[in-house]
Amino acid sequence: MITKATLENVSQLNKLINSAYRGESSKKGWTTEANILEGLRTTEEELTETIQDHKNTILKFTENNQIIGCVLLVEKEQQLYLGMLTVSPELQNSGVGKKLLQQAEIHALELGLHKIVMTVISVRKELIAWYKRNGYQDTGTKEPFPASDVHIPITEEPLEFIVMEKRIG
């Protein structure tokens, strides 16, 4: 079941997101960033602030009272920004991510938005290919990867974001 996350979900979301992107647990799935980044993907404080901002929606995919997937959706002018698409590493390739993408499109259309945009780290070729199979296109636009004490690069490859988009409706 896909529903809107609330402040009561912050702790469970934080564990899920960090387990899917960073550290040993993330290596069970194919979307890990553990080979290019150390540190945390997010914090409970960041998630709390995100949920409290009325322009943001975090959709959660729940099964047996466990959050097994989520996606961040942000209203930005005439488009919806999609970020932090997360599926529990053990359940990746089971269709959860695709269902969250489909629900994101419904959410965008409910807001009267006909374009979804996202950024993906350029070295994540398999993930970029997956988004392309799901209708997203590389816009050719690049954005710098943010340097911070949370996202710590551990690769020699330069990191940058590519901007992808999908027109809907």
N, C-alpha and C positions, 0 to 999 in steps of 0.2 A: 504494500500500500504506500502511495506517495502522498505526503502531506507537508504542510509548512512547519518548519522547525520553530521551536520556542526557546526561551531562555532556559527552561528546564532540561533541554537537550544539549546544552553547551558542553558539559563534561564528556558525554558519550560521543558527540561530534568531534571534539578535540582528539580523543583517543583514536577514533576511526581514521581521521584525516592524516594524523601523524604516522599511524601504522601503515597506511597505504603509500605514502610518499617517501618516508625516510626510515633509515635503520634496517636491521635484519628482517623484521617482519614484512617489510615492503617487498623484499626480494622474492616472496612467494607469488607475487603477481607480476604482470608484464609492464605495468605503468610506473614502476619505481623510479625515483630520482636519486636513490642511494648511491649510485655510481658516479653522480656528478655534483651532489650537494650534501652537506652535513647540516646539522642544526635542526630546528623544528620547522614544520611547514606552516603551522599556525599556533596560537595560544588561546587559552580560555578567555583572556581579556580581549583579544582581537575578535573572537567569535561573538562575545557579548556585545561589543560595540557594533559589529556588523548587523546582528539581529535587531538591535535597537534603532538603527537607521531605517526610516520608512521607505527609502528607495531600494532597499535590499530585501531579497527573499532567499532563504535557504530552504530548498526542498529536501526532505529526507525520505529515503526508501526504507520502510520498516517491514521486518518479517519476524514473527514470533517475539514481538516486543523488543527486538534488537534493531538498531539502525545499521543497515548494511551498505548504504550508499547515500550520497548527498550531492547537491550542486548549488553553487552560489549564483544568483541572478540579480543583476543591478540595472535599474532603469537609468540610462544615460542618454539624454536628449531624445533623438528619434530612433534609438536602438536599445537592445538589451545586451548587456555584457554578461557572458557566461564564464564562470571560473570555478576552480577547485572541484571539478567533477571527480568524485571519489567513489570507489567501490572497494569493499573489503578484499584484501589480496587473495584470500582463499576462494572468493566468489567471482573473480574477474573472468570474463569470457562466458558469463551465464546470461547475458542480456540485460542486466541491471543498468549498466551505463547507457545503453540504447534507450531504455524506457525513461530514464531521467532526461535524456536529450529530447525525447518526444514530449515529455511534460513541460520542458522549458519552452518548446515551440508553442504549446497551448497557452502557457503563461504570457508569452510575448504577444500573441494575438489578442488575448483578453485585455492587455494594456494598449492595444492598438498599434503595436510595434511590428514592423515587417522585416526587420533585420536583426540577426544575432551575431555578435562579434566576440572574439576571444583572443587571448595570446597564448602561444605555446613555445616553450624553449626550443630553439632551432635545432639542437642536436637530438631531439626526441623523435627520430624518424618514424618509428612504428606508430607512435601516438598521432603524429601528423597524418600518416596514411589512414589510420582509423577514422579520424575526423573527416578526411576527404571521402572515404567510403560512406560516410553519413551525411554527405551533401555540403560540407564546408569547403571553401576555397581559400587558398593563400592569396592575400590581397597584394603581396609584394612589399607591404610596409613592414618595417622592422622597428623595434623599440629596445632601448638598452635594458639589460638585466639589472635589477636594483641590487647594489652592494649593501649589505647590512650584517649585523651580528647574528641574525636569525638564519638567513640563507647564505651558507658558507660554501663557495665553490671548491671542489676537490679534484677538478679536472683541468688539464692544460688547455683544453679547447675553450675558445672564447664563447661566453654565453650571451645570447640575445634572444629576444622574443620575436616571433613572426606573428603577424596579425592575420587571423582567419575570419571569414564571415560566411553566413548563410542567409539568403533571402527566403522569406516564408510568406505563405498566404497569398 
